[in-house]
Amino acid sequence: FTIILARILLPELFGLYSLALSTIMIFTAFSDLGINQTMARFVSREFGKDNTKKARAYFLYLGKVKLFFTFLSIVFLMITARFISENYYHKPVYLALVVGSFYILFSTLFVILKSLFEAMNDFKLIFYQEVLFQTARIILVPGILLFILKFMASDSAIIAYIIAGLSVSYLTSFAFYLFHSKKLRILEEKETPLTRGEKSRLRKFILATSLIILSGVFFSYIDRVMLGYFVQPEFIGYYAAAFSLINSSVILVTFSTALLPIFSRLKKKELSALYNKAIKVVLASSTILLILFLAFSSVITELVYGESYVLSTGILRLFSLLLVTMPVISLSTTYLIAAGRPEAISKVLVTTTLTNILLNYLLISKMVGYGQLQGVYGAVIATLASSVL
């Protein structure tokens, strides 16, 4: 999807799209606050005990909390959208941010039900949903683009239409899950109310995991948000193209989403043994990918994105180092969440994220004085240094 979009939009519009989406994703993170991971762990654990009534209670309670924070995020985005677009970025992304409120709502509804099926280990249904989602957005978004580009639409309208298309794709996936969830016993039985102690443990767990999730989101998107202030859209496009390719490749060698409900049901020794095996597999796979990207960055960039993105080659080569660090971070985070120890990494990740924000500002602001591409390299170096920490 990203490849098709990048080729149609070319660096400047792709940069604007990446900037708008990065901003929306940060607001989306505040609608989550680790609730998805909390749901996967606690609901999965009750399913493992065959306690459907208690699993329902956890699901409904966490679902209500998530919807509450979702509406707060949407309201705050609507209030600040014009200021972010006109006073901070000075770029035409206002309409896209406004449409982003629908993106947050539909993606939240989708994720709530997806978390339920993850907790049940029903990855066959998730596979079908993912095929539907990817097919919908690959057909819908480029189709919209090719149609509106004929009418010479403004940059602002084009980016807004893309976000709208993504929102509809999430709505389609939510409808898919809603249809299949009608058959679930967990939604039919009367729940066993959560005790005060259980709610207290949930709140503590959410607090710890929220720090992890927010740190991860800021780590992934704050660089583009800062670049949005310092450089022109096309340079954000070069950066986003390289990072997206690395991020997609990381997913190929990381199995955190599938492992979380499995980890959550294991005892301490079994959990540790499976984690150690998973780390070995991930490191072996990511090392192979690293070698390929280091050797063939220029070929990969031209083959995937075309000649318009030739300036992404050096960025991609540097970013390839993330192929080793990011899978290990993701897997270790999943392990500690499943073990009920999110606080063990929350402090470290918060410190790392704050360091990342500081390094991004310092390096981008200093290096952009030598040229906008050099400012982009400043963001790359800041991200690499923070991931190693």
Phi and psi in degrees as a GROMACS rama.xvg file:
@    title "Ramachandran Plot"
@    xaxis  label "Phi"
@    yaxis  label "Psi"
@TYPE xy
-62.5421  -40.0597  THR-2
-61.6309  -47.7735  ILE-3
-60.8792  -45.2922  ILE-4
-63.5799  -44.9363  LEU-5
-62.8374  -38.1013  ALA-6
-70.37  -37.2807  ARG-7
-72.7221  -43.7657  ILE-8
-79.3746  -30.8268  LEU-9
68.3034  165.343  LEU-10
-52.5064  -42.1537  PRO-11
-64.9897  -53.1788  GLU-12
-69.0807  -33.8222  LEU-13
-65.1788  -34.5205  PHE-14
-65.0149  -42.7845  GLY-15
-63.534  -42.5726  LEU-16
-60.3431  -46.3457  TYR-17
-63.122  -38.5141  SER-18
-65.8685  -45.7829  LEU-19
-63.6616  -45.9316  ALA-20
-65.9423  -39.2211  LEU-21
-60.656  -41.758  SER-22
-64.5816  -44.3356  THR-23
-63.3286  -38.8262  ILE-24
-65.2947  -33.2595  MET-25
-65.9751  -42.246  ILE-26
-66.1764  -36.2071  PHE-27
-62.0442  -36.8769  THR-28
-60.5392  -34.9282  ALA-29
-74.0688  -12.4849  PHE-30
-88.8011  -9.5328  SER-31
-100.722  -63.1387  ASP-32
55.6236  36.6871  LEU-33
79.8597  6.93413  GLY-34
-67.9697  -35.7878  ILE-35
-60.4396  -47.2971  ASN-36
-66.1221  -37.4974  GLN-37
-63.1836  -42.5516  THR-38
-63.4592  -45.6201  MET-39
-59.5221  -40.7092  ALA-40
-72.073  -53.189  ARG-41
-73.8438  -41.2481  PHE-42
-67.9696  -41.3299  VAL-43
-61.8151  -40.7119  SER-44
-61.9102  -41.3093  ARG-45
-70.151  -34.9268  GLU-46
-62.927  -38.2622  PHE-47
-62.3874  -28.2495  GLY-48
-89.8934  0.0860417  LYS-49
61.5926  34.0694  ASP-50
-106.131  78.4504  ASN-51
-65.4715  -35.69  THR-52
-65.4644  -41.8448  LYS-53
-70.9201  -36.4479  LYS-54
-60.8964  -40.3272  ALA-55
-62.9642  -41.6836  ARG-56
-61.7688  -44.0367  ALA-57
-63.3472  -43.191  TYR-58
-62.6206  -47.2718  PHE-59
-67.5687  -41.8027  LEU-60
-63.2617  -47.8111  TYR-61
-69.3853  -33.4571  LEU-62
-63.357  -41.1025  GLY-63
-65.5485  -41.3827  LYS-64
-62.5481  -42.7754  VAL-65
-64.6894  -41.978  LYS-66
-64.0266  -36.8425  LEU-67
-61.5864  -48.5745  PHE-68
-69.6958  -27.1884  PHE-69
-64.3134  -46.4192  THR-70
-67.3493  -34.5454  PHE-71
-63.1209  -42.4385  LEU-72
-64.0051  -41.1435  SER-73
-63.7497  -45.6511  ILE-74
-61.465  -44.3771  VAL-75
-66.4773  -36.7713  PHE-76
-64.4646  -43.875  LEU-77
-62.2588  -37.5337  MET-78
-70.2494  -37.8572  ILE-79
-98.3521  -5.27427  THR-80
-56.5399  -46.131  ALA-81
-67.6288  -40.3962  ARG-82
-63.2494  -44.9767  PHE-83
-60.6216  -44.6448  ILE-84
-70.5  -48.237  SER-85
-92.9434  -30.7843  GLU-86
-102.824  -22.9802  ASN-87
-104.437  -59.044  TYR-88
-75.3172  -36.8251  TYR-89
57.9964  42.1881  HIS-90
-138.633  152.324  LYS-91
-78.9576  70.8525  PRO-92
-121.123  11.5102  VAL-93
-59.5053  -50.912  TYR-94
-60.3229  -38.965  LEU-95
-62.9325  -39.692  ALA-96
-67.9443  -37.6843  LEU-97
-64.0111  -46.2942  VAL-98
-63.9611  -25.3944  VAL-99
-59.4259  -21.1558  GLY-100
-62.2797  -36.7065  SER-101
-70.1971  -36.2612  PHE-102
-58.8724  -46.1141  TYR-103
-63.4796  -44.6707  ILE-104
-64.0997  -52.5465  LEU-105
-68.2877  -38.0498  PHE-106
-68.3284  -33.2916  SER-107
-66.485  -47.5556  THR-108
-59.4104  -40.5557  LEU-109
-63.7415  -45.1896  PHE-110
-68.178  -34.6173  VAL-111
-58.4002  -48.9598  ILE-112
-71.6095  -35.34  LEU-113
-62.7416  -39.9924  LYS-114
-61.09  -34.5696  SER-115
-64.5317  -46.695  LEU-116
-69.5167  -30.4868  PHE-117
-64.5716  -42.5771  GLU-118
-62.7681  -28.9396  ALA-119
-87.6058  0.211434  MET-120
62.0587  27.7751  ASN-121
-91.5145  70.6126  ASP-122
-81.8076  -10.4471  PHE-123
-66.8824  -45.5467  LYS-124
-66.6343  -38.8287  LEU-125
-62.7289  -36.9053  ILE-126
-60.7272  -46.0207  PHE-127
-63.7119  -40.9022  TYR-128
-62.222  -41.4835  GLN-129
-65.1304  -38.3535  GLU-130
-61.8684  -42.9492  VAL-131
-63.0086  -45.8999  LEU-132
-62.7741  -48.9701  PHE-133
-64.445  -40.301  GLN-134
-64.089  -43.1304  THR-135
-61.2714  -46.6858  ALA-136
-77.08  -29.3723  ARG-137
-68.5198  -33.4697  ILE-138
-83.9687  -45.8599  ILE-139
-70.1221  -52.9675  LEU-140
-67.0918  -52.6835  VAL-141
-60.6669  -34.3466  PRO-142
-61.729  -44.1246  GLY-143
-61.851  -43.7479  ILE-144
-60.7554  -49.3725  LEU-145
-62.3908  -30.3712  LEU-146
-74.4251  -49.1698  PHE-147
-76.6556  -23.98  ILE-148
-65.8765  -24.5134  LEU-149
-66.7611  -24.765  LYS-150
-100.21  14.0879  PHE-151
54.3353  48.1285  MET-152
-65.592  154.913  ALA-153
-68.9276  159.671  SER-154
-58.2707  -40.3862  ASP-155
-60.3194  -44.8479  SER-156
-67.5083  -39.2567  ALA-157
-60.5376  -47.8303  ILE-158
-65.0907  -38.5437  ILE-159
-64.0479  -40.5268  ALA-160
-64.1146  -36.8496  TYR-161
-63.5496  -47.1664  ILE-162
-62.2261  -37.5236  ILE-163
-63.4772  -42.3311  ALA-164
-61.8516  -41.4152  GLY-165
-64.2217  -38.3592  LEU-166
-62.4999  -43.9815  SER-167
-64.1214  -36.2564  VAL-168
-62.1937  -41.2363  SER-169
-67.1444  -37.3037  TYR-170
-62.7205  -38.411  LEU-171
-62.2934  -43.4777  THR-172
-66.5101  -37.7725  SER-173
-62.3829  -43.29  PHE-174
-61.605  -37.4293  ALA-175
-61.9702  -48.5096  PHE-176
-66.3386  -38.6294  TYR-177
-62.0524  -40.2578  LEU-178
-62.3706  -44.5265  PHE-179
-77.7663  -23.2245  HIS-180
-73.1986  -17.7778  SER-181
-61.6656  -22.3977  LYS-182
-88.7738  -4.11012  LYS-183
-81.2003  136.589  LEU-184
-68.0319  -29.4181  ARG-185
-63.483  -27.0551  ILE-186
-91.3717  -4.29553  LEU-187
-103.085  -37.0001  GLU-188
-75.2986  155.832  GLU-189
-80.0237  131.268  LYS-190
-75.3442  155.154  GLU-191
-87.1889  116.88  THR-192
-55.6161  144.525  PRO-193
-75.3901  139.387  LEU-194
-77.5512  168.019  THR-195
-62.0258  -38.2748  ARG-196
-65.2802  -39.8334  GLY-197
-66.3915  -40.3591  GLU-198
-66.2282  -36.8505  LYS-199
-64.9057  -41.5937  SER-200
-65.0403  -37.2902  ARG-201
-62.6555  -45.7402  LEU-202
-62.5692  -41.0849  ARG-203
-64.8384  -40.4075  LYS-204
-67.0682  -42.4542  PHE-205
-62.3838  -41.5277  ILE-206
-59.6628  -45.2471  LEU-207
-67.7888  -45.5804  ALA-208
-70.711  -28.6817  THR-209
-63.8175  -36.5378  SER-210
-64.2723  -36.8482  LEU-211
-67.453  -48.2846  ILE-212
-65.1976  -46.6606  ILE-213
-62.9288  -38.8181  LEU-214
-63.3553  -42.038  SER-215
-64.6773  -41.3442  GLY-216
-68.3164  -45.3116  VAL-217
-63.0734  -37.5782  PHE-218
-61.5965  -37.3168  PHE-219
-80.4627  -30.5599  SER-220
-120.075  -15.2043  TYR-221
-65.1745  -28.2354  ILE-222
-62.0609  -44.7117  ASP-223
-69.3163  -35.0292  ARG-224
-63.0144  -40.7806  VAL-225
-73.3206  -39.1783  MET-226
-60.8728  -32.1025  LEU-227
-59.8322  -26.3651  GLY-228
-83.1846  -33.3822  TYR-229
-99.1482  -28.7446  PHE-230
-126.76  166.817  VAL-231
-73.9539  158.275  GLN-232
-55.6602  -37.8247  PRO-233
-62.6114  -30.7575  GLU-234
-74.6503  -31.0825  PHE-235
-66.1101  -36.6456  ILE-236
-61.8789  -43.6003  GLY-237
-61.0347  -44.1938  TYR-238
-64.8014  -48.34  TYR-239
-64.5799  -36.8224  ALA-240
-62.7083  -45.4071  ALA-241
-66.8154  -45.8787  ALA-242
-65.0137  -39.369  PHE-243
-62.2743  -39.3305  SER-244
-66.4069  -41.5375  LEU-245
-66.9686  -44.3753  ILE-246
-61.5641  -40.0856  ASN-247
-66.609  -37.9954  SER-248
-68.1405  -35.2713  SER-249
-60.674  -40.6936  VAL-250
-60.6833  -30.6536  ILE-251
-65.1996  -25.2678  LEU-252
-115.631  11.6385  VAL-253
-122.583  133.523  THR-254
-122.146  31.2374  PHE-255
-60.647  -43.2466  SER-256
-61.4556  -43.6627  THR-257
-72.5309  -29.4896  ALA-258
-83.0424  -24.2394  LEU-259
-57.3469  -52.0267  LEU-260
-65.76  -29.5134  PRO-261
-71.3851  -47.607  ILE-262
-56.4113  -40.3473  PHE-263
-65.0109  -19.9194  SER-264
-97.3991  -5.53871  ARG-265
-91.5888  153.233  LEU-266
-79.2737  170.809  LYS-267
-56.473  -49.1757  LYS-268
-67.3643  -41.8101  LYS-269
-64.7245  -41.0824  GLU-270
-62.2194  -45.8136  LEU-271
-63.1169  -41.1409  SER-272
-65.2929  -43.5367  ALA-273
-68.416  -37.2101  LEU-274
-61.8394  -45.512  TYR-275
-62.1952  -39.5458  ASN-276
-65.8427  -42.3137  LYS-277
-63.8416  -40.5311  ALA-278
-60.05  -43.1192  ILE-279
-62.8236  -43.0284  LYS-280
-64.8599  -43.9672  VAL-281
-64.2339  -44.8397  VAL-282
-64.1452  -40.9444  LEU-283
-63.9031  -45.1328  ALA-284
-67.4892  -42.7205  SER-285
-69.3926  -31.5069  SER-286
-66.1902  -39.9229  THR-287
-62.5394  -45.0699  ILE-288
-62.4559  -40.1634  LEU-289
-59.12  -46.2099  LEU-290
-61.8902  -41.8105  ILE-291
-63.8375  -43.8107  LEU-292
-69.2344  -38.8552  PHE-293
-63.812  -38.3952  LEU-294
-79.6347  -32.8929  ALA-295
-125.357  30.7432  PHE-296
-57.9068  -44.7846  SER-297
-65.9437  -41.7158  SER-298
-65.2744  -43.8862  VAL-299
-62.6931  -44.999  ILE-300
-61.2651  -47.9371  THR-301
-67.6398  -38.7519  GLU-302
-67.615  -41.8405  LEU-303
-80.8941  -49.7149  VAL-304
-105.951  -20.9673  TYR-305
97.7284  175.262  GLY-306
-65.2645  -23.9766  GLU-307
-63.683  -20.1315  SER-308
-108.626  26.8016  TYR-309
-59.8245  -29.7879  VAL-310
-71.4214  -7.58814  LEU-311
-81.8248  -11.9327  SER-312
-59.4037  -52.0814  THR-313
-63.6901  -36.961  GLY-314
-63.8317  -43.8813  ILE-315
-62.7814  -41.1195  LEU-316
-62.4699  -42.7773  ARG-317
-68.2767  -42.9929  LEU-318
-64.4267  -20.741  PHE-319
-60.0494  -22.0432  SER-320
-63.4726  -23.5917  LEU-321
-68.1851  -16.03  LEU-322
-64.2633  -19.7252  LEU-323
-96.3392  -44.4455  VAL-324
-74.9006  -42.4458  THR-325
-65.4973  -43.384  MET-326
-62.1078  -38.4112  PRO-327
-66.202  -42.9938  VAL-328
-61.0325  -46.4151  ILE-329
-62.7023  -45.7402  SER-330
-67.6085  -40.6481  LEU-331
-66.4584  -37.5744  SER-332
-62.438  -44.9524  THR-333
-60.8056  -42.4167  THR-334
-60.4956  -47.5542  TYR-335
-70.8337  -33.1445  LEU-336
-65.8101  -44.0665  ILE-337
-64.7901  -33.1602  ALA-338
-79.0484  -2.53691  ALA-339
77.3244  26.9984  GLY-340
-126.947  50.3679  ARG-341
-64.3388  -28.2207  PRO-342
-65.6358  -20.2857  GLU-343
-65.4184  -26.8542  ALA-344
-115.73  -12.1908  ILE-345
-62.3287  -42.5255  SER-346
-64.4853  -41.5203  LYS-347
-64.3305  -44.4065  VAL-348
-68.2256  -36.6075  LEU-349
-63.5078  -44.418  VAL-350
-61.8257  -42.9527  THR-351
-63.5951  -41.0903  THR-352
-65.9837  -43.2413  THR-353
-62.4854  -38.3108  LEU-354
-63.902  -40.6251  THR-355
-62.6946  -44.1605  ASN-356
-62.2581  -45.3449  ILE-357
-63.6723  -45.6698  LEU-358
-64.2787  -40.3846  LEU-359
-59.6046  -47.0712  ASN-360
-63.2057  -47.4778  TYR-361
-64.8239  -48.1077  LEU-362
-71.6317  -41.4682  LEU-363
-65.6283  -47.9795  ILE-364
-64.1201  -34.0527  SER-365
-79.0446  -46.079  LYS-366
-77.3845  -23.4063  MET-367
-66.0557  -19.2984  VAL-368
-65.8807  -19.8555  GLY-369
-95.1274  -3.04448  TYR-370
140.602  152.752  GLY-371
-66.9125  -34.4606  GLN-372
-65.4899  -37.3805  LEU-373
-65.0357  -34.4956  GLN-374
-61.7936  -38.2429  GLY-375
-63.7894  -42.9021  VAL-376
-63.0722  -30.3597  TYR-377
-60.7471  -42.0506  GLY-378
-65.6221  -38.5837  ALA-379
-62.5005  -47.829  VAL-380
-62.4424  -40.0683  ILE-381
-62.8808  -42.2144  ALA-382
-65.8044  -43.6753  THR-383
-63.6215  -45.4923  LEU-384
-62.3698  -40.1837  ALA-385
-68.7181  -37.3275  SER-386
-67.1413  -34.5237  SER-387
-67.7579  -39.1388  VAL-388
